[in-house]
Amino acid sequence: MRYTRLGPGGPVVSAGLGTLALSGAYGPVGPREADRLVRRALDAGVTLLDTAGFYADGQVESLIGRVLAGRAGEVVVCTRGGARAGGPGGPFVFDGRPHELERSLHASLRRLRTDCVDLFSLHCQDTRVPVERSVAGLAELVRAGKIRRLGLSGGTAEQVRRAHAVHAVSAIGVEYSLWGPRPSPELLATARELGIAVIAARPLGRGFLTGRVRPQAGFEPDDWRRADPRFHPDHRRSSCPRLQELESVAAQLDLGAGRVALSWLFAQGEHVVPVPSTRDPVHLEMNLAASSVELPPETLGKLDDLFPAARHARSASPLL
């Protein structure tokens, strides 16, 4: 098992689980199915749960709160504030004002059934509020004993340094995969320099890198991928040759494409923690097995050459 520390002196985590898939963002999922998935993840060794208050209007946080009742201390929970739904079918609203962050935190604590969250991350996209002001407000909540550690969700290397100057930042969440946006070299270097963990969201490219999302596949009306330009059939079709090459590389190693894609991420540094999201227990086990794979240097180089167009692209969505 591979271990990563969330910031200097922070908790050590092994495997991570993103919970967006449990919100219905990638297809319907029932409450019992979601409950069983989280319990199975904990039993299998997951020690980091990544979530957000806007996932299914707080229902995913409530699920985590129910599952963790009586299992306190088994897992680090990361949730986020600074973004909320703007209304039925409307765009998300970013709000980094301290009083709004406090309101968001209290709502998350109530749903998570706790009086202190392990890691609370700030969405950095509110251009009206300097990141220093937002972090100063969150630092007060740390001192009040309601947050153990602070993180950022998105943001630039400059924002990380500005935030870290106000209060220590333990982790930054970014979209990070072979197929899709990657953090800038400056951001990754800053995180490494300051000892900040990188929580890699959408590490399987929202499922594309598993090979299970084909060009002709359709999506449900409320599937988040419908709004992602990378999932337009034409773009998926143009990406198929690279996916087929990835599958060929994986087959030579007797592995699945998704497992190789996750193993590539693990190879990017000990401070990188992928948090793949899934509704399927079988896929959960496959994802967890990726941390035990060490790809040969020539394979890593081939993957870098295979997916050059994905480097440093802008994210299709600032929400993680």
C-alpha positions in Angstrom: 0.0 0.0 0.0 1.2 3.5 -0.8 1.0 6.3 1.8 0.9 10.1 1.5 1.0 12.7 4.2 -1.6 15.6 3.9 0.7 18.5 4.6 3.6 18.8 7.0 2.7 17.0 10.2 -0.7 16.0 8.7 -2.5 12.7 8.7 -1.1 9.9 6.5 -3.5 8.4 4.0 -3.3 5.5 1.6 -6.1 5.0 -0.9 -8.6 7.7 -1.7 -12.2 7.6 -2.9 -14.0 10.4 -4.7 -17.7 10.5 -4.1 -19.1 12.5 -7.0 -20.3 9.2 -8.7 -22.5 8.6 -5.6 -24.4 11.8 -6.3 -25.8 10.6 -9.5 -23.6 12.8 -11.6 -22.6 9.9 -13.8 -25.8 7.9 -13.7 -28.5 6.9 -11.2 -27.4 5.4 -7.9 -29.7 4.3 -5.0 -29.0 5.1 -1.4 -28.5 1.5 -0.4 -26.1 1.0 -3.3 -24.1 4.1 -2.3 -24.1 3.0 1.4 -22.7 -0.4 0.5 -20.0 1.1 -1.8 -18.7 3.4 0.9 -18.7 0.7 3.6 -16.9 -1.7 1.2 -14.3 1.1 0.4 -13.5 1.5 4.1 -13.3 -2.2 4.7 -10.9 -2.5 1.7 -8.5 0.1 3.1 -9.7 3.5 1.8 -8.5 6.2 4.2 -9.5 9.4 2.4 -13.0 10.3 1.4 -13.3 13.3 -0.9 -16.7 15.0 -1.1 -18.5 18.4 -1.3 -21.6 19.9 0.1 -23.1 20.5 -3.3 -23.0 16.8 -4.2 -26.7 15.9 -4.6 -27.6 18.9 -2.4 -25.7 17.5 0.6 -27.0 14.0 0.4 -23.6 12.5 -0.2 -22.3 14.2 3.0 -25.3 12.9 4.9 -24.5 9.4 3.6 -20.9 9.6 4.8 -22.1 10.9 8.1 -24.3 7.8 8.5 -21.7 5.4 7.4 -19.0 6.8 9.7 -21.2 6.7 12.8 -19.2 4.4 15.1 -16.2 4.4 12.8 -14.6 7.7 13.8 -10.9 7.8 13.2 -10.8 5.2 10.4 -10.8 7.7 7.5 -9.9 11.3 6.7 -12.9 13.3 5.3 -12.2 16.2 2.9 -15.1 18.4 2.0 -15.3 21.8 0.4 -16.8 25.2 0.6 -17.1 28.3 -1.6 -19.4 27.0 -4.2 -23.1 26.3 -4.2 -25.8 25.5 -6.7 -27.4 28.6 -8.2 -30.8 27.1 -8.5 -32.6 24.4 -10.4 -30.7 23.9 -13.7 -28.7 27.1 -13.1 -24.9 27.6 -12.9 -22.9 27.2 -9.8 -22.1 30.3 -7.7 -18.7 30.8 -6.3 -18.7 32.6 -3.0 -15.5 33.0 -0.9 -16.8 35.4 1.7 -15.9 34.3 5.2 -19.5 34.3 6.5 -20.6 32.2 3.5 -17.8 29.7 4.1 -18.8 29.5 7.8 -22.4 28.8 6.8 -21.3 26.1 4.4 -19.0 24.5 7.0 -21.7 24.4 9.6 -24.1 22.7 7.1 -21.4 20.2 6.3 -20.7 19.4 9.9 -24.3 18.8 10.6 -24.6 16.4 7.6 -21.4 14.7 8.5 -22.5 14.3 12.1 -19.3 15.7 13.5 -18.1 18.9 15.2 -14.8 19.1 13.3 -14.0 18.2 9.8 -10.5 16.7 8.9 -9.9 18.8 5.8 -11.9 21.7 4.5 -11.0 23.0 1.1 -11.7 26.4 -0.4 -12.9 26.7 -4.0 -10.6 29.5 -5.3 -12.8 30.7 -8.2 -14.5 33.7 -6.6 -12.7 36.6 -8.2 -14.5 39.1 -6.0 -12.9 38.0 -2.8 -9.1 37.9 -2.3 -7.9 34.4 -1.3 -6.2 35.9 1.7 -9.6 37.1 3.1 -11.2 33.7 2.5 -8.4 31.8 4.2 -8.2 34.2 7.1 -11.9 33.5 7.8 -11.2 29.7 7.6 -8.2 30.1 9.9 -10.6 31.4 12.5 -12.7 28.3 12.2 -9.5 26.2 12.6 -8.8 28.1 15.8 -12.4 27.5 16.9 -11.8 23.7 16.6 -14.2 23.2 13.7 -11.6 22.4 11.0 -8.4 20.4 11.5 -6.6 21.3 8.2 -7.2 23.7 5.3 -7.0 22.9 1.6 -7.7 24.6 -1.7 -9.8 23.3 -4.6 -8.4 24.5 -7.8 -6.2 27.6 -8.0 -2.9 28.7 -9.3 0.6 28.5 -7.8 0.3 32.2 -6.9 -2.9 31.6 -5.0 -1.4 28.7 -3.2 1.5 30.8 -2.0 -0.8 33.7 -1.0 -3.1 31.3 0.9 -0.2 29.5 2.5 1.2 32.8 3.8 -2.0 33.3 5.8 -2.5 29.7 7.1 -0.8 26.4 6.2 -2.4 24.7 3.3 -2.3 20.9 3.6 -3.7 19.8 0.2 -4.8 21.2 -3.1 -7.5 19.4 -5.2 -7.0 19.5 -9.0 -8.2 17.7 -12.0 -5.3 15.4 -13.0 -5.2 12.6 -15.5 -3.6 11.3 -18.7 -6.7 12.4 -20.7 -7.7 15.9 -19.7 -6.4 18.9 -17.8 -3.2 18.6 -15.8 -1.8 21.0 -13.2 0.8 23.4 -14.4 4.4 22.6 -13.6 4.5 25.7 -11.4 1.6 24.5 -9.3 3.1 21.0 -8.9 6.5 22.5 -8.0 4.9 24.8 -5.4 3.0 22.0 -3.8 6.2 19.9 -3.6 8.2 22.8 -2.2 5.7 23.6 0.5 4.9 19.9 1.4 1.3 20.2 0.1 -0.5 17.0 -1.0 -2.1 17.0 -4.5 -5.5 15.4 -4.5 -6.0 14.2 -8.1 -9.7 14.4 -9.0 -11.1 12.7 -12.1 -8.0 10.6 -12.4 -9.7 8.3 -14.9 -10.9 11.2 -17.1 -14.5 10.7 -15.9 -14.3 7.1 -17.0 -12.9 7.6 -20.5 -9.5 6.0 -19.6 -11.2 2.8 -18.5 -12.3 2.1 -22.0 -15.9 1.8 -21.0 -17.1 5.1 -22.5 -17.1 4.6 -26.3 -17.7 7.3 -28.9 -21.3 6.2 -29.6 -22.3 5.9 -26.0 -25.0 8.3 -24.8 -25.5 9.9 -21.4 -28.5 10.4 -19.2 -30.0 14.0 -19.3 -28.5 14.8 -15.9 -25.1 13.2 -16.5 -22.4 15.9 -15.9 -20.4 14.6 -18.9 -23.0 16.0 -21.3 -21.7 19.4 -20.5 -18.0 18.4 -20.9 -16.7 19.2 -24.4 -14.3 16.3 -24.2 -17.2 14.0 -24.2 -18.7 15.2 -27.5 -18.9 12.2 -29.8 -16.5 13.8 -32.3 -13.9 14.5 -29.6 -14.2 11.0 -28.1 -13.9 9.5 -31.6 -10.7 11.5 -32.2 -9.3 10.3 -28.9 -10.0 6.6 -29.6 -6.6 5.9 -31.2 -4.8 7.0 -28.1 -7.2 5.0 -25.9 -6.5 1.9 -28.0 -2.8 2.5 -27.6 -3.3 2.8 -23.8 -5.3 -0.5 -23.9 -2.4 -2.1 -25.9 0.2 -0.9 -23.4 -2.0 -2.2 -20.5 -2.5 -5.6 -22.2 1.2 -6.1 -22.5 1.4 -5.7 -18.7 -1.6 -7.9 -18.2 -3.5 -5.0 -16.7 -6.6 -3.0 -17.5 -6.3 0.5 -19.0 -7.8 2.2 -16.0 -5.3 0.6 -13.7 -2.4 1.7 -15.8 -3.8 5.3 -15.9 -4.0 5.4 -12.1 -0.5 3.8 -11.8 0.8 6.6 -14.1 -0.6 9.1 -11.6 1.0 7.4 -8.6 4.3 7.6 -10.4 4.0 11.4 -10.6 5.1 11.8 -7.0 4.6 10.6 -3.4 2.6 13.7 -2.7 -0.1 12.9 -5.3 -3.2 11.1 -4.1 -5.7 10.0 -6.8 -9.4 9.9 -5.7 -11.2 7.9 -8.4 -15.0 7.9 -8.1 -17.2 4.9 -8.8 -20.5 3.4 -8.1 -19.4 -0.1 -8.8 -17.7 -2.4 -6.2 -15.8 -4.3 -8.8 -14.4 -1.1 -10.2 -13.5 0.0 -6.7 -11.4 -3.1 -6.2 -9.7 -2.5 -9.5 -8.9 1.1 -8.7 -7.5 0.2 -5.3 -5.2 -2.4 -6.9 -3.5 0.3 -8.9 -1.4 1.5 -6.0 0.5 -1.8 -6.0 1.6 -1.4 -9.7 5.0 0.2 -10.4 5.2 1.0 -14.1 8.6 0.6 -15.9 10.3 3.9 -16.9 9.8 3.1 -20.6 6.1 2.6 -20.1 5.8 6.0 -18.3 7.7 7.6 -21.1 5.4 6.0 -23.7 2.3 7.2 -21.8 3.7 10.7 -21.7 4.3 10.7 -25.4 0.9 9.1 -26.1 -1.1 11.9 -24.3 0.9 15.1 -25.0 -2.2 17.1 -26.0 -3.7 16.8 -22.5 -0.9 18.6 -20.8 -1.8 21.9 -19.1 -5.2 22.1 -20.8 -7.9 24.1 -19.0 -10.4 22.1 -17.1 -13.9 21.7 -18.6 -15.3 22.4 -15.2 -13.8 24.3 -12.2 -15.8 22.1 -9.8 -14.2 18.9 -8.4 
